[in-house]
Amino acid sequence: MVKMVVLLVRKESLSHEEFKTYWEEEHAPLVDDLPNVQRYVTSLPTDPEKSAYDGIAELYFDDMAALGAAFDDEAG
């Protein structure tokens, strides 16, 4: 199993709440079309004003070949 971890930082023009809404409603659903994803986990900081990031995304794949194929796909 391979876990890809991404620390997300919002654009300066967005508030943390606007980022959260966009991520949860627009961006995160795109993972449904990404092949080979075995598990998808998201996390938000409990105190975004003191955090260096606005969210964490974890994507799990069977192996590195599956991860590479996911992002070589059109959905990737």
PDB file of N, CA, C and O in Angstrom, chain B, residues numbered from 101:
ATOM      1  N   MET B 101       0.859  -1.182   0.000  1.00  0.00           N
ATOM      2  CA  MET B 101       0.000   0.000   0.000  1.00  0.00           C
ATOM      3  C   MET B 101       0.898   1.235   0.000  1.00  0.00           C
ATOM      4  O   MET B 101       1.897   1.296   0.716  1.00  0.00           O
ATOM      5  N   VAL B 102       0.522   2.206  -0.811  1.00  0.00           N
ATOM      6  CA  VAL B 102       1.224   3.485  -0.916  1.00  0.00           C
ATOM      7  C   VAL B 102       0.254   4.584  -0.500  1.00  0.00           C
ATOM      8  O   VAL B 102      -0.898   4.613  -0.934  1.00  0.00           O
ATOM      9  N   LYS B 103       0.737   5.482   0.347  1.00  0.00           N
ATOM     10  CA  LYS B 103      -0.095   6.613   0.779  1.00  0.00           C
ATOM     11  C   LYS B 103       0.537   7.897   0.262  1.00  0.00           C
ATOM     12  O   LYS B 103       1.709   8.177   0.517  1.00  0.00           O
ATOM     13  N   MET B 104      -0.255   8.669  -0.464  1.00  0.00           N
ATOM     14  CA  MET B 104       0.161   9.983  -0.936  1.00  0.00           C
ATOM     15  C   MET B 104      -0.484  11.022  -0.022  1.00  0.00           C
ATOM     16  O   MET B 104      -1.700  11.023   0.165  1.00  0.00           O
ATOM     17  N   VAL B 105       0.337  11.903   0.546  1.00  0.00           N
ATOM     18  CA  VAL B 105      -0.163  12.930   1.457  1.00  0.00           C
ATOM     19  C   VAL B 105       0.101  14.291   0.836  1.00  0.00           C
ATOM     20  O   VAL B 105       1.218  14.582   0.407  1.00  0.00           O
ATOM     21  N   VAL B 106      -0.936  15.125   0.791  1.00  0.00           N
ATOM     22  CA  VAL B 106      -0.820  16.461   0.221  1.00  0.00           C
ATOM     23  C   VAL B 106      -1.275  17.473   1.273  1.00  0.00           C
ATOM     24  O   VAL B 106      -2.385  17.382   1.796  1.00  0.00           O
ATOM     25  N   LEU B 107      -0.400  18.443   1.574  1.00  0.00           N
ATOM     26  CA  LEU B 107      -0.767  19.542   2.463  1.00  0.00           C
ATOM     27  C   LEU B 107      -1.256  20.687   1.582  1.00  0.00           C
ATOM     28  O   LEU B 107      -0.513  21.188   0.739  1.00  0.00           O
ATOM     29  N   LEU B 108      -2.484  21.092   1.775  1.00  0.00           N
ATOM     30  CA  LEU B 108      -3.109  22.089   0.920  1.00  0.00           C
ATOM     31  C   LEU B 108      -3.080  23.474   1.563  1.00  0.00           C
ATOM     32  O   LEU B 108      -3.380  23.636   2.746  1.00  0.00           O
ATOM     33  N   VAL B 109      -2.714  24.456   0.761  1.00  0.00           N
ATOM     34  CA  VAL B 109      -2.696  25.847   1.200  1.00  0.00           C
ATOM     35  C   VAL B 109      -3.595  26.633   0.254  1.00  0.00           C
ATOM     36  O   VAL B 109      -3.422  26.576  -0.964  1.00  0.00           O
ATOM     37  N   ARG B 110      -4.535  27.355   0.802  1.00  0.00           N
ATOM     38  CA  ARG B 110      -5.515  28.090  -0.002  1.00  0.00           C
ATOM     39  C   ARG B 110      -4.891  29.303  -0.681  1.00  0.00           C
ATOM     40  O   ARG B 110      -3.849  29.809  -0.263  1.00  0.00           O
ATOM     41  N   LYS B 111      -5.551  29.750  -1.729  1.00  0.00           N
ATOM     42  CA  LYS B 111      -5.164  31.010  -2.352  1.00  0.00           C
ATOM     43  C   LYS B 111      -5.412  32.133  -1.343  1.00  0.00           C
ATOM     44  O   LYS B 111      -6.345  32.062  -0.544  1.00  0.00           O
ATOM     45  N   GLU B 112      -4.582  33.152  -1.387  1.00  0.00           N
ATOM     46  CA  GLU B 112      -4.737  34.265  -0.448  1.00  0.00           C
ATOM     47  C   GLU B 112      -6.078  34.968  -0.596  1.00  0.00           C
ATOM     48  O   GLU B 112      -6.555  35.600   0.346  1.00  0.00           O
ATOM     49  N   SER B 113      -6.688  34.863  -1.770  1.00  0.00           N
ATOM     50  CA  SER B 113      -7.970  35.536  -2.006  1.00  0.00           C
ATOM     51  C   SER B 113      -9.151  34.811  -1.356  1.00  0.00           C
ATOM     52  O   SER B 113     -10.259  35.346  -1.328  1.00  0.00           O
ATOM     53  N   LEU B 114      -8.930  33.601  -0.832  1.00  0.00           N
ATOM     54  CA  LEU B 114     -10.006  32.833  -0.196  1.00  0.00           C
ATOM     55  C   LEU B 114      -9.849  32.827   1.313  1.00  0.00           C
ATOM     56  O   LEU B 114      -8.737  32.750   1.837  1.00  0.00           O
ATOM     57  N   SER B 115     -10.971  32.909   2.002  1.00  0.00           N
ATOM     58  CA  SER B 115     -10.948  32.682   3.449  1.00  0.00           C
ATOM     59  C   SER B 115     -10.834  31.169   3.671  1.00  0.00           C
ATOM     60  O   SER B 115     -11.024  30.385   2.742  1.00  0.00           O
ATOM     61  N   HIS B 116     -10.528  30.773   4.886  1.00  0.00           N
ATOM     62  CA  HIS B 116     -10.465  29.332   5.169  1.00  0.00           C
ATOM     63  C   HIS B 116     -11.832  28.691   4.926  1.00  0.00           C
ATOM     64  O   HIS B 116     -11.905  27.585   4.390  1.00  0.00           O
ATOM     65  N   GLU B 117     -12.902  29.363   5.309  1.00  0.00           N
ATOM     66  CA  GLU B 117     -14.254  28.814   5.099  1.00  0.00           C
ATOM     67  C   GLU B 117     -14.555  28.650   3.609  1.00  0.00           C
ATOM     68  O   GLU B 117     -15.126  27.636   3.206  1.00  0.00           O
ATOM     69  N   GLU B 118     -14.184  29.620   2.796  1.00  0.00           N
ATOM     70  CA  GLU B 118     -14.399  29.522   1.349  1.00  0.00           C
ATOM     71  C   GLU B 118     -13.590  28.369   0.771  1.00  0.00           C
ATOM     72  O   GLU B 118     -14.083  27.625  -0.077  1.00  0.00           O
ATOM     73  N   PHE B 119     -12.352  28.221   1.225  1.00  0.00           N
ATOM     74  CA  PHE B 119     -11.520  27.097   0.801  1.00  0.00           C
ATOM     75  C   PHE B 119     -12.183  25.773   1.156  1.00  0.00           C
ATOM     76  O   PHE B 119     -12.297  24.878   0.318  1.00  0.00           O
ATOM     77  N   LYS B 120     -12.619  25.661   2.411  1.00  0.00           N
ATOM     78  CA  LYS B 120     -13.256  24.432   2.891  1.00  0.00           C
ATOM     79  C   LYS B 120     -14.475  24.076   2.043  1.00  0.00           C
ATOM     80  O   LYS B 120     -14.638  22.921   1.649  1.00  0.00           O
ATOM     81  N   THR B 121     -15.316  25.040   1.764  1.00  0.00           N
ATOM     82  CA  THR B 121     -16.512  24.798   0.954  1.00  0.00           C
ATOM     83  C   THR B 121     -16.140  24.340  -0.453  1.00  0.00           C
ATOM     84  O   THR B 121     -16.701  23.368  -0.959  1.00  0.00           O
ATOM     85  N   TYR B 122     -15.193  25.040  -1.086  1.00  0.00           N
ATOM     86  CA  TYR B 122     -14.768  24.654  -2.434  1.00  0.00           C
ATOM     87  C   TYR B 122     -14.175  23.245  -2.429  1.00  0.00           C
ATOM     88  O   TYR B 122     -14.514  22.423  -3.281  1.00  0.00           O
ATOM     89  N   TRP B 123     -13.296  22.969  -1.477  1.00  0.00           N
ATOM     90  CA  TRP B 123     -12.632  21.674  -1.426  1.00  0.00           C
ATOM     91  C   TRP B 123     -13.652  20.546  -1.236  1.00  0.00           C
ATOM     92  O   TRP B 123     -13.610  19.546  -1.953  1.00  0.00           O
ATOM     93  N   GLU B 124     -14.548  20.699  -0.293  1.00  0.00           N
ATOM     94  CA  GLU B 124     -15.511  19.641   0.009  1.00  0.00           C
ATOM     95  C   GLU B 124     -16.577  19.467  -1.070  1.00  0.00           C
ATOM     96  O   GLU B 124     -17.003  18.345  -1.340  1.00  0.00           O
ATOM     97  N   GLU B 125     -17.011  20.564  -1.689  1.00  0.00           N
ATOM     98  CA  GLU B 125     -18.130  20.482  -2.629  1.00  0.00           C
ATOM     99  C   GLU B 125     -17.712  20.374  -4.091  1.00  0.00           C
ATOM    100  O   GLU B 125     -18.441  19.798  -4.899  1.00  0.00           O
ATOM    101  N   GLU B 126     -16.551  20.920  -4.444  1.00  0.00           N
ATOM    102  CA  GLU B 126     -16.133  20.944  -5.850  1.00  0.00           C
ATOM    103  C   GLU B 126     -14.945  20.021  -6.134  1.00  0.00           C
ATOM    104  O   GLU B 126     -14.995  19.219  -7.066  1.00  0.00           O
ATOM    105  N   HIS B 127     -13.895  20.129  -5.348  1.00  0.00           N
ATOM    106  CA  HIS B 127     -12.660  19.425  -5.665  1.00  0.00           C
ATOM    107  C   HIS B 127     -12.650  17.969  -5.189  1.00  0.00           C
ATOM    108  O   HIS B 127     -12.321  17.074  -5.967  1.00  0.00           O
ATOM    109  N   ALA B 128     -12.997  17.724  -3.947  1.00  0.00           N
ATOM    110  CA  ALA B 128     -12.950  16.366  -3.397  1.00  0.00           C
ATOM    111  C   ALA B 128     -13.771  15.360  -4.209  1.00  0.00           C
ATOM    112  O   ALA B 128     -13.321  14.225  -4.372  1.00  0.00           O
ATOM    113  N   PRO B 129     -14.942  15.716  -4.723  1.00  0.00           N
ATOM    114  CA  PRO B 129     -15.701  14.748  -5.521  1.00  0.00           C
ATOM    115  C   PRO B 129     -14.967  14.275  -6.787  1.00  0.00           C
ATOM    116  O   PRO B 129     -15.313  13.232  -7.341  1.00  0.00           O
ATOM    117  N   LEU B 130     -13.968  15.021  -7.243  1.00  0.00           N
ATOM    118  CA  LEU B 130     -13.205  14.605  -8.420  1.00  0.00           C
ATOM    119  C   LEU B 130     -12.448  13.299  -8.179  1.00  0.00           C
ATOM    120  O   LEU B 130     -12.120  12.581  -9.124  1.00  0.00           O
ATOM    121  N   VAL B 131     -12.176  12.999  -6.922  1.00  0.00           N
ATOM    122  CA  VAL B 131     -11.467  11.759  -6.593  1.00  0.00           C
ATOM    123  C   VAL B 131     -12.282  10.544  -7.022  1.00  0.00           C
ATOM    124  O   VAL B 131     -11.708   9.498  -7.326  1.00  0.00           O
ATOM    125  N   ASP B 132     -13.596  10.661  -7.053  1.00  0.00           N
ATOM    126  CA  ASP B 132     -14.444   9.542  -7.484  1.00  0.00           C
ATOM    127  C   ASP B 132     -14.102   9.086  -8.895  1.00  0.00           C
ATOM    128  O   ASP B 132     -14.291   7.916  -9.227  1.00  0.00           O
ATOM    129  N   ASP B 133     -13.599   9.995  -9.734  1.00  0.00           N
ATOM    130  CA  ASP B 133     -13.260   9.651 -11.114  1.00  0.00           C
ATOM    131  C   ASP B 133     -11.804   9.232 -11.281  1.00  0.00           C
ATOM    132  O   ASP B 133     -11.404   8.820 -12.370  1.00  0.00           O
ATOM    133  N   LEU B 134     -11.012   9.329 -10.226  1.00  0.00           N
ATOM    134  CA  LEU B 134      -9.591   8.998 -10.288  1.00  0.00           C
ATOM    135  C   LEU B 134      -9.425   7.485 -10.118  1.00  0.00           C
ATOM    136  O   LEU B 134      -9.812   6.936  -9.087  1.00  0.00           O
ATOM    137  N   PRO B 135      -8.856   6.809 -11.116  1.00  0.00           N
ATOM    138  CA  PRO B 135      -8.740   5.345 -11.013  1.00  0.00           C
ATOM    139  C   PRO B 135      -7.714   4.922  -9.966  1.00  0.00           C
ATOM    140  O   PRO B 135      -6.781   5.659  -9.648  1.00  0.00           O
ATOM    141  N   ASN B 136      -7.909   3.741  -9.452  1.00  0.00           N
ATOM    142  CA  ASN B 136      -6.965   3.051  -8.565  1.00  0.00           C
ATOM    143  C   ASN B 136      -6.928   3.560  -7.129  1.00  0.00           C
ATOM    144  O   ASN B 136      -6.154   3.037  -6.328  1.00  0.00           O
ATOM    145  N   VAL B 137      -7.725   4.549  -6.775  1.00  0.00           N
ATOM    146  CA  VAL B 137      -7.720   5.048  -5.395  1.00  0.00           C
ATOM    147  C   VAL B 137      -8.440   4.022  -4.517  1.00  0.00           C
ATOM    148  O   VAL B 137      -9.599   3.682  -4.756  1.00  0.00           O
ATOM    149  N   GLN B 138      -7.732   3.539  -3.503  1.00  0.00           N
ATOM    150  CA  GLN B 138      -8.310   2.562  -2.583  1.00  0.00           C
ATOM    151  C   GLN B 138      -9.004   3.240  -1.394  1.00  0.00           C
ATOM    152  O   GLN B 138      -9.963   2.718  -0.826  1.00  0.00           O
ATOM    153  N   ARG B 139      -8.485   4.419  -1.042  1.00  0.00           N
ATOM    154  CA  ARG B 139      -9.049   5.143   0.104  1.00  0.00           C
ATOM    155  C   ARG B 139      -8.692   6.611  -0.055  1.00  0.00           C
ATOM    156  O   ARG B 139      -7.622   6.953  -0.558  1.00  0.00           O
ATOM    157  N   TYR B 140      -9.606   7.476   0.382  1.00  0.00           N
ATOM    158  CA  TYR B 140      -9.383   8.925   0.327  1.00  0.00           C
ATOM    159  C   TYR B 140      -9.816   9.511   1.661  1.00  0.00           C
ATOM    160  O   TYR B 140     -10.953   9.317   2.092  1.00  0.00           O
ATOM    161  N   VAL B 141      -8.908  10.228   2.313  1.00  0.00           N
ATOM    162  CA  VAL B 141      -9.177  10.803   3.627  1.00  0.00           C
ATOM    163  C   VAL B 141      -8.804  12.276   3.589  1.00  0.00           C
ATOM    164  O   VAL B 141      -7.770  12.645   3.032  1.00  0.00           O
ATOM    165  N   THR B 142      -9.641  13.117   4.177  1.00  0.00           N
ATOM    166  CA  THR B 142      -9.331  14.535   4.277  1.00  0.00           C
ATOM    167  C   THR B 142      -9.333  14.951   5.745  1.00  0.00           C
ATOM    168  O   THR B 142      -9.972  14.329   6.593  1.00  0.00           O
ATOM    169  N   SER B 143      -8.602  16.010   6.006  1.00  0.00           N
ATOM    170  CA  SER B 143      -8.528  16.527   7.368  1.00  0.00           C
ATOM    171  C   SER B 143      -8.362  18.035   7.307  1.00  0.00           C
ATOM    172  O   SER B 143      -7.657  18.561   6.446  1.00  0.00           O
ATOM    173  N   LEU B 144      -9.015  18.717   8.223  1.00  0.00           N
ATOM    174  CA  LEU B 144      -8.903  20.166   8.342  1.00  0.00           C
ATOM    175  C   LEU B 144      -8.297  20.510   9.694  1.00  0.00           C
ATOM    176  O   LEU B 144      -8.556  19.814  10.676  1.00  0.00           O
ATOM    177  N   PRO B 145      -7.497  21.569   9.767  1.00  0.00           N
ATOM    178  CA  PRO B 145      -6.911  21.942  11.055  1.00  0.00           C
ATOM    179  C   PRO B 145      -7.988  22.429  12.030  1.00  0.00           C
ATOM    180  O   PRO B 145      -8.993  23.013  11.624  1.00  0.00           O
ATOM    181  N   THR B 146      -7.760  22.180  13.303  1.00  0.00           N
ATOM    182  CA  THR B 146      -8.723  22.626  14.311  1.00  0.00           C
ATOM    183  C   THR B 146      -8.634  24.132  14.543  1.00  0.00           C
ATOM    184  O   THR B 146      -9.609  24.754  14.964  1.00  0.00           O
ATOM    185  N   ASP B 147      -7.464  24.719  14.269  1.00  0.00           N
ATOM    186  CA  ASP B 147      -7.284  26.162  14.409  1.00  0.00           C
ATOM    187  C   ASP B 147      -6.571  26.680  13.166  1.00  0.00           C
ATOM    188  O   ASP B 147      -5.353  26.856  13.183  1.00  0.00           O
ATOM    189  N   PRO B 148      -7.319  26.928  12.079  1.00  0.00           N
ATOM    190  CA  PRO B 148      -6.687  27.302  10.811  1.00  0.00           C
ATOM    191  C   PRO B 148      -5.861  28.575  10.863  1.00  0.00           C
ATOM    192  O   PRO B 148      -4.944  28.740  10.059  1.00  0.00           O
ATOM    193  N   GLU B 149      -6.159  29.473  11.782  1.00  0.00           N
ATOM    194  CA  GLU B 149      -5.393  30.716  11.872  1.00  0.00           C
ATOM    195  C   GLU B 149      -3.959  30.472  12.351  1.00  0.00           C
ATOM    196  O   GLU B 149      -3.070  31.282  12.087  1.00  0.00           O
ATOM    197  N   LYS B 150      -3.737  29.371  13.045  1.00  0.00           N
ATOM    198  CA  LYS B 150      -2.400  29.050  13.560  1.00  0.00           C
ATOM    199  C   LYS B 150      -1.712  27.949  12.756  1.00  0.00           C
ATOM    200  O   LYS B 150      -0.591  27.553  13.073  1.00  0.00           O
ATOM    201  N   SER B 151      -2.377  27.461  11.730  1.00  0.00           N
ATOM    202  CA  SER B 151      -1.848  26.341  10.950  1.00  0.00           C
ATOM    203  C   SER B 151      -1.114  26.818   9.697  1.00  0.00           C
ATOM    204  O   SER B 151      -1.453  27.851   9.120  1.00  0.00           O
ATOM    205  N   ALA B 152      -0.119  26.061   9.291  1.00  0.00           N
ATOM    206  CA  ALA B 152       0.630  26.368   8.067  1.00  0.00           C
ATOM    207  C   ALA B 152      -0.087  25.845   6.823  1.00  0.00           C
ATOM    208  O   ALA B 152       0.348  26.106   5.701  1.00  0.00           O
ATOM    209  N   TYR B 153      -1.164  25.123   7.011  1.00  0.00           N
ATOM    210  CA  TYR B 153      -1.920  24.547   5.901  1.00  0.00           C
ATOM    211  C   TYR B 153      -3.414  24.682   6.172  1.00  0.00           C
ATOM    212  O   TYR B 153      -3.835  24.950   7.297  1.00  0.00           O
ATOM    213  N   ASP B 154      -4.210  24.489   5.113  1.00  0.00           N
ATOM    214  CA  ASP B 154      -5.670  24.588   5.251  1.00  0.00           C
ATOM    215  C   ASP B 154      -6.368  23.247   5.166  1.00  0.00           C
ATOM    216  O   ASP B 154      -7.556  23.144   5.472  1.00  0.00           O
ATOM    217  N   GLY B 155      -5.648  22.224   4.757  1.00  0.00           N
ATOM    218  CA  GLY B 155      -6.218  20.891   4.684  1.00  0.00           C
ATOM    219  C   GLY B 155      -5.159  19.865   4.347  1.00  0.00           C
ATOM    220  O   GLY B 155      -4.098  20.193   3.815  1.00  0.00           O
ATOM    221  N   ILE B 156      -5.464  18.617   4.665  1.00  0.00           N
ATOM    222  CA  ILE B 156      -4.605  17.488   4.309  1.00  0.00           C
ATOM    223  C   ILE B 156      -5.460  16.501   3.532  1.00  0.00           C
ATOM    224  O   ILE B 156      -6.577  16.172   3.932  1.00  0.00           O
ATOM    225  N   ALA B 157      -4.919  16.036   2.418  1.00  0.00           N
ATOM    226  CA  ALA B 157      -5.568  14.983   1.642  1.00  0.00           C
ATOM    227  C   ALA B 157      -4.654  13.760   1.648  1.00  0.00           C
ATOM    228  O   ALA B 157      -3.451  13.879   1.417  1.00  0.00           O
ATOM    229  N   GLU B 158      -5.220  12.599   1.908  1.00  0.00           N
ATOM    230  CA  GLU B 158      -4.483  11.344   1.861  1.00  0.00           C
ATOM    231  C   GLU B 158      -5.149  10.457   0.820  1.00  0.00           C
ATOM    232  O   GLU B 158      -6.351  10.199   0.889  1.00  0.00           O
ATOM    233  N   LEU B 159      -4.366   9.996  -0.140  1.00  0.00           N
ATOM    234  CA  LEU B 159      -4.862   9.078  -1.162  1.00  0.00           C
ATOM    235  C   LEU B 159      -4.057   7.789  -1.060  1.00  0.00           C
ATOM    236  O   LEU B 159      -2.828   7.823  -1.014  1.00  0.00           O
ATOM    237  N   TYR B 160      -4.740   6.669  -1.027  1.00  0.00           N
ATOM    238  CA  TYR B 160      -4.104   5.365  -0.872  1.00  0.00           C
ATOM    239  C   TYR B 160      -4.232   4.573  -2.172  1.00  0.00           C
ATOM    240  O   TYR B 160      -5.291   4.539  -2.797  1.00  0.00           O
ATOM    241  N   PHE B 161      -3.126   3.937  -2.562  1.00  0.00           N
ATOM    242  CA  PHE B 161      -3.060   3.130  -3.775  1.00  0.00           C
ATOM    243  C   PHE B 161      -2.401   1.792  -3.433  1.00  0.00           C
ATOM    244  O   PHE B 161      -1.692   1.680  -2.432  1.00  0.00           O
ATOM    245  N   ASP B 162      -2.638   0.782  -4.268  1.00  0.00           N
ATOM    246  CA  ASP B 162      -2.030  -0.526  -4.031  1.00  0.00           C
ATOM    247  C   ASP B 162      -0.510  -0.469  -4.121  1.00  0.00           C
ATOM    248  O   ASP B 162       0.187  -1.113  -3.336  1.00  0.00           O
ATOM    249  N   ASP B 163       0.001   0.300  -5.075  1.00  0.00           N
ATOM    250  CA  ASP B 163       1.448   0.404  -5.270  1.00  0.00           C
ATOM    251  C   ASP B 163       1.761   1.657  -6.084  1.00  0.00           C
ATOM    252  O   ASP B 163       0.855   2.383  -6.492  1.00  0.00           O
ATOM    253  N   MET B 164       3.043   1.902  -6.315  1.00  0.00           N
ATOM    254  CA  MET B 164       3.456   3.101  -7.053  1.00  0.00           C
ATOM    255  C   MET B 164       2.961   3.076  -8.498  1.00  0.00           C
ATOM    256  O   MET B 164       2.666   4.127  -9.068  1.00  0.00           O
ATOM    257  N   ALA B 165       2.870   1.905  -9.086  1.00  0.00           N
ATOM    258  CA  ALA B 165       2.359   1.807 -10.460  1.00  0.00           C
ATOM    259  C   ALA B 165       0.908   2.282 -10.521  1.00  0.00           C
ATOM    260  O   ALA B 165       0.518   2.971 -11.464  1.00  0.00           O
ATOM    261  N   ALA B 166       0.111   1.919  -9.522  1.00  0.00           N
ATOM    262  CA  ALA B 166      -1.295   2.334  -9.482  1.00  0.00           C
ATOM    263  C   ALA B 166      -1.403   3.845  -9.283  1.00  0.00           C
ATOM    264  O   ALA B 166      -2.261   4.492  -9.882  1.00  0.00           O
ATOM    265  N   LEU B 167      -0.533   4.406  -8.442  1.00  0.00           N
ATOM    266  CA  LEU B 167      -0.523   5.852  -8.236  1.00  0.00           C
ATOM    267  C   LEU B 167      -0.163   6.557  -9.542  1.00  0.00           C
ATOM    268  O   LEU B 167      -0.832   7.509  -9.942  1.00  0.00           O
ATOM    269  N   GLY B 168       0.883   6.092 -10.198  1.00  0.00           N
ATOM    270  CA  GLY B 168       1.295   6.714 -11.473  1.00  0.00           C
ATOM    271  C   GLY B 168       0.207   6.628 -12.522  1.00  0.00           C
ATOM    272  O   GLY B 168      -0.043   7.593 -13.244  1.00  0.00           O
ATOM    273  N   ALA B 169      -0.443   5.473 -12.611  1.00  0.00           N
ATOM    274  CA  ALA B 169      -1.517   5.302 -13.596  1.00  0.00           C
ATOM    275  C   ALA B 169      -2.693   6.226 -13.300  1.00  0.00           C
ATOM    276  O   ALA B 169      -3.349   6.709 -14.223  1.00  0.00           O
ATOM    277  N   ALA B 170      -2.961   6.472 -12.031  1.00  0.00           N
ATOM    278  CA  ALA B 170      -4.078   7.358 -11.669  1.00  0.00           C
ATOM    279  C   ALA B 170      -3.838   8.756 -12.194  1.00  0.00           C
ATOM    280  O   ALA B 170      -4.757   9.389 -12.714  1.00  0.00           O
ATOM    281  N   PHE B 171      -2.624   9.247 -12.069  1.00  0.00           N
ATOM    282  CA  PHE B 171      -2.354  10.612 -12.479  1.00  0.00           C
ATOM    283  C   PHE B 171      -1.953  10.726 -13.949  1.00  0.00           C
ATOM    284  O   PHE B 171      -1.836  11.830 -14.482  1.00  0.00           O
ATOM    285  N   ASP B 172      -1.744   9.585 -14.597  1.00  0.00           N
ATOM    286  CA  ASP B 172      -1.576   9.572 -16.054  1.00  0.00           C
ATOM    287  C   ASP B 172      -2.927   9.564 -16.746  1.00  0.00           C
ATOM    288  O   ASP B 172      -3.031   9.911 -17.923  1.00  0.00           O
ATOM    289  N   ASP B 173      -3.962   9.166 -16.016  1.00  0.00           N
ATOM    290  CA  ASP B 173      -5.310   9.119 -16.553  1.00  0.00           C
ATOM    291  C   ASP B 173      -5.848  10.541 -16.773  1.00  0.00           C
ATOM    292  O   ASP B 173      -5.407  11.484 -16.116  1.00  0.00           O
ATOM    293  N   GLU B 174      -6.786  10.681 -17.686  1.00  0.00           N
ATOM    294  CA  GLU B 174      -7.403  11.980 -17.961  1.00  0.00           C
ATOM    295  C   GLU B 174      -7.969  12.624 -16.690  1.00  0.00           C
ATOM    296  O   GLU B 174      -7.887  13.841 -16.524  1.00  0.00           O
ATOM    297  N   ALA B 175      -8.538  11.821 -15.802  1.00  0.00           N
ATOM    298  CA  ALA B 175      -9.105  12.335 -14.555  1.00  0.00           C
ATOM    299  C   ALA B 175      -8.020  12.887 -13.636  1.00  0.00           C
ATOM    300  O   ALA B 175      -8.281  13.760 -12.808  1.00  0.00           O
ATOM    301  N   GLY B 176      -6.802  12.373 -13.786  1.00  0.00           N
ATOM    302  CA  GLY B 176      -5.690  12.809 -12.948  1.00  0.00           C
ATOM    303  C   GLY B 176      -5.220  14.183 -13.343  1.00  0.00           C
ATOM    304  O   GLY B 176      -4.285  14.712 -12.741  1.00  0.00           O
TER     305      GLY B 176
END
